Amino acid sequence: MTTFEHGNDTRSRILAAAQRLFAERGYAATSLADIAAEVGLTKTAVAYHFHPKDRLASELMAPAADDVFRLLGRTHDFLPALVECVVRHRAVIRLLMEDLGAADDAPPGTPGEAIRTFRDAIYERLVGPEPSDRDRIRGWAILGALQWGVVHTMDLPEPAVRAELLRLARAI
C-alpha cells in the first residue's frame, strides 16, 4: 500500500468517525480529540488532515451541497427529490442543526449564510415567487417536518423514513 493510499484511508476513517460523532453529539460538542479517540489516532494526527475543525464539516457537507444544487435545477418532481435528498444526507443535516437555527442572523461569508441561501432557495421552489399566506405556512411546515423528521429518526431505516416523510409532505 502506498503512502498516498494510506493517507486517503486515514482521511476516510477520520471523516466517517467525524460524521458519526457530529450526528450523535452535535458539531460543537465533538472535539478533534474525540474524533482521534474514535479512529485510534492522536489529536495531532487528525489535525494534520483537518485543521481547523470546520474543514471536517466542510468536507462532510460538500456532497450534500452538490446534491442541493442538482435538486434546485430540477424542473419536475421537486418534492420527492427534496425528500430523497434530506433523507440521504440526514447525518449532515444533524451536523448542521446548530447552524440551521442561527442561519437568519449569520454574517456574510459564513457557513450559516450558505445554509440560509440553500434553505431560502428550497423554500421558494416549494412555494413559488409570490406565495399566499397558506403557501408560506405550508412551505415552512414542510421544511420543518423534513428537518426534524430526519434528525430524530437516525435510528430508523432510510426507506421507511423516506416513504413516511414523502407521505406527510404531500399531505401538508
Secondary structure, 3 states (H helix, E strand, C coil): CCHHHHHHHHHHHHHHHHHHHHHHHCCCCCCHHHHHHHHCCCHHHHHHHCCCCHHHHHHHHHHHHHHHHHHHCCCCCHHHHHHHHHHHCHHHHHHHHHHHHCHHHCCCCCHHHHHHHHHHHHHHHHHCCCCCHHHHHHHHHHHHHHHHHHHCCCCCCHHHHHHHHHHHHHHC
